[in-house]
């Protein structure tokens, strides 16, 4: 099977940003609308929304990371390749954030000219550490 162009362009963009990039599963997925997401979910009923949509896992490119231990550490982000005219609906994004359990979701928006824009979404209630006494002064 061939790799969709928008998935390839996303991979190249992430590698140029010096990330360690790996396929999330066996299928590279690109979607362009909520209707396509619905059809994808129907074709893969045993998979979650996150499993259906994520194409890549991104890891830090430093000395603590190796291909052997990537299954032991949490990725920096899940990458969803999206080439539609609008972003996914709020319901889809909220479901993805819930399933990601604190790992940011990055939408890789592929434009008709071949540019790739990366837009990060995260659940701030999980990501922010409100117990951080150094960053938050006592009142």
Phi, psi and omega per residue, in radians:
X1 nan 2.548 -3.130
X2 -1.509 2.694 3.106
X3 -1.510 2.250 3.083
X4 -1.033 2.476 -3.097
X5 -0.978 -0.734 -3.121
X6 -1.132 -0.556 3.073
X7 -1.210 -0.724 3.120
X8 -1.118 -0.804 -3.139
X9 -1.088 -0.644 3.091
X10 -1.135 -0.768 3.113
X11 -1.025 -0.817 -3.141
X12 -1.079 -0.760 3.132
X13 -1.050 -0.801 -3.122
X14 -1.167 -0.656 3.110
X15 -1.175 -0.632 3.111
X16 -1.207 -0.380 3.066
X17 -1.517 0.124 3.046
X18 1.175 0.662 3.020
X19 -1.682 2.693 2.926
X20 -1.526 2.059 -3.010
X21 -2.061 2.256 3.126
X22 -2.353 2.611 3.053
X23 -1.055 2.467 3.124
X24 -1.320 -0.707 3.133
X25 -2.442 -2.659 -3.118
X26 -1.582 -0.283 -3.071
X27 -1.999 2.222 3.009
X28 -1.516 2.130 -3.047
X29 -1.982 2.454 2.960
X30 -2.329 2.382 -3.137
X31 -2.254 2.808 -3.099
X32 -2.324 -0.072 -3.139
X33 -2.833 2.887 3.081
X34 -1.119 -0.545 3.099
X35 -1.115 -0.742 3.090
X36 -1.134 -0.639 3.096
X37 -1.104 -0.757 3.124
X38 -1.077 -0.776 3.129
X39 -1.109 -0.686 3.114
X40 -1.113 -0.750 3.106
X41 -1.103 -0.652 3.109
X42 -1.166 -0.608 -3.129
X43 -1.354 -0.302 3.141
X44 -2.292 1.180 -3.008
X45 -1.137 -0.388 -3.109
X46 -1.479 -0.183 -3.115
X47 -1.677 2.608 3.054
X48 -1.314 2.960 3.100
X49 -1.043 -0.747 3.129
X50 -1.070 -0.816 -3.133
X51 -1.105 -0.588 -3.137
X52 -1.263 -0.645 -2.969
X53 -1.684 -0.484 -3.054
X54 -1.296 2.224 3.091
X55 -1.687 -0.690 -3.047
X56 -2.320 2.639 2.917
X57 -1.884 2.423 -3.122
X58 -1.999 2.317 3.138
X59 -2.167 2.770 3.084
X60 -1.178 2.602 3.129
X61 -1.811 1.290 -3.130
X62 -2.390 -3.082 -3.032
X63 -1.198 -0.359 -3.122
X64 -1.406 -0.182 -3.071
X65 -1.835 2.411 2.984
X66 -2.529 2.798 3.128
X67 -1.049 -0.563 -3.101
X68 -1.202 -0.628 -3.075
X69 -1.737 0.154 -3.081
X70 -1.132 -0.441 3.122
X71 -1.396 -0.190 -3.131
X72 -1.637 -0.311 -3.118
X73 -2.006 2.716 -3.132
X74 -1.387 2.383 3.112
X75 -1.151 2.738 3.053
X76 -1.180 -0.581 -3.115
X77 -2.866 2.752 2.969
X78 -1.778 2.353 -3.100
X79 -1.852 2.199 3.048
X80 -1.983 2.137 -3.129
X81 -1.526 2.123 -3.037
X82 -2.315 2.220 3.135
X83 -2.233 0.583 3.103
X84 -1.572 3.065 3.138
X85 -1.398 -0.393 3.122
X86 -2.267 2.788 3.089
X87 -1.321 2.865 3.100
X88 -1.047 2.769 -3.120
X89 -1.141 2.836 3.132
X90 -1.060 -0.667 -3.139
X91 -1.082 -0.756 3.119
X92 -1.127 -0.803 -3.110
X93 -1.124 -0.717 3.119
X94 -1.123 -0.688 3.092
X95 -1.130 -0.759 3.116
X96 -1.071 -0.784 -3.135
X97 -1.112 -0.649 3.111
X98 -1.156 -0.768 -3.129
X99 -1.232 -0.458 -3.110
X100 -1.303 -0.302 3.081
X101 0.897 0.891 3.057
X102 1.670 -0.251 3.089
X103 -1.398 2.233 -3.140
X104 -1.068 2.600 3.044
X105 -1.825 2.231 3.061
X106 -1.972 2.095 3.015
X107 -1.482 2.146 3.053
X108 -1.698 1.764 -3.082
X109 -1.559 2.022 -3.108
X110 -1.664 2.181 -3.130
X111 -1.607 2.823 3.103
X112 -1.060 -0.395 3.133
X113 -1.466 -0.105 3.125
X114 1.735 -0.046 3.088
X115 -1.303 2.613 3.102
X116 -2.115 2.138 3.103
X117 -1.850 2.310 -3.137
X118 -1.828 2.174 -3.108
X119 -2.186 2.083 -3.042
X120 -1.696 2.417 3.069
X121 -2.219 2.444 3.127
X122 -2.592 2.720 3.062
X123 -1.527 1.810 -3.019
X124 -1.136 -0.448 3.117
X125 -1.169 -0.525 3.097
X126 -1.533 -0.740 -3.031
X127 -1.230 -0.734 -3.135
X128 -1.340 2.347 3.083
X129 -1.720 1.712 -3.077
X130 -1.307 -0.127 3.088
X131 -1.572 0.104 -3.089
X132 -1.313 1.742 -3.070
X133 -1.320 -0.304 3.131
X134 -1.340 -0.773 -3.103
X135 -1.384 -0.535 -3.118
X136 -1.908 1.979 -3.141
X137 -1.194 2.630 3.109
X138 -1.250 2.489 3.139
X139 -1.676 nan nan
